Each structure stands twice: as structure tokens, then as C-alpha cells.
């Protein structure tokens, strides 16, 4: 009989998954610096608590979408290395999900930062 998994085991698996995604997917080389730059700019502009929450949500959504996309890519490789139009479609759809999330996060970040910068330079 298999022993039930502990919470520590589950967290360990999740952290291993994050490490595998970040180290195995070149897109994180763009997402992580962009997230850190956004956070630095938000700190510099002294955004409000609500703005921090919205930015954190947008950043978290992008990173989560990329992790899910990476998991689908990994699963597709495990199923077959041969061309399969259904797998191609699934991979393209997962990539589209990342793109939609990134575009949304860019709009959110631009609105928050733009509003703060506009206030600093006297637009409103």
C-alpha cells in the first residue's frame, strides 16, 4: 500500500516543478527580468497597495500561464516526438494562452505606471 503524501512532499514537488520550468524554458529569461523591472519601477513610483495587488496578480498570472504551457510542452514530448497535428494545436493554444496573459499584464502595467508617471509630469 502506498503511504499518503505529506504536504511537505507536495510542496517539494511544486518547487521541483517551478525549477524545471524556469530552467527548462527560455521564456522565463524574458518573463522574470520583466517582472523584476516592473516591481522595481512600481517601488520607485510608490504605487498604492491596490496597484501592488493588481501588478502582483498580473505577474503571477503570466508566470502561472508559462508554467502550465511548459507542462503541456513536456507532456507532449513524453507522448510522442513525431509530428501530430492535434498535439501541435494543443501546443499552439497553450502558447496563445501565455500571449493573452502577457498582453493583459502589459496593459495593466502600462495603465498603472502610465497613470503614476502622468501624475509626476503634470498631465493630471
C-alpha positions, 0 to 999 in steps of 0.5 A, a space after each residue: 500500500 502506498 503511504 499518503 503524501 505529506 504536504 511537505 512532499 507536495 510542496 517539494 514537488 511544486 518547487 521541483 516543478 517551478 525549477 524545471 520550468 524556469 530552467 527548462 524554458 527560455 521564456 522565463 529569461 524574458 518573463 522574470 527580468 520583466 517582472 523584476 523591472 516592473 516591481 522595481 519601477 512600481 517601488 520607485 513610483 510608490 504605487 498604492 497597495 491596490 496597484 501592488 495587488 493588481 501588478 502582483 496578480 498580473 505577474 503571477 498570472 503570466 508566470 502561472 500561464 508559462 508554467 502550465 504551457 511548459 507542462 503541456 510542452 513536456 507532456 507532449 514530448 513524453 507522448 510522442 516526438 513525431 509530428 501530430 497535428 492535434 498535439 501541435 494545436 494543443 501546443 499552439 493554444 497553450 502558447 496563445 494562452 501565455 500571449 493573452 496573459 502577457 498582453 493583459 499584464 502589459 496593459 495593466 502595467 502600462 495603465 498603472 505606471 502610465 497613470 503614476 508617471 502622468 501624475 509626476 509630469 503634470 498631465 493630471 
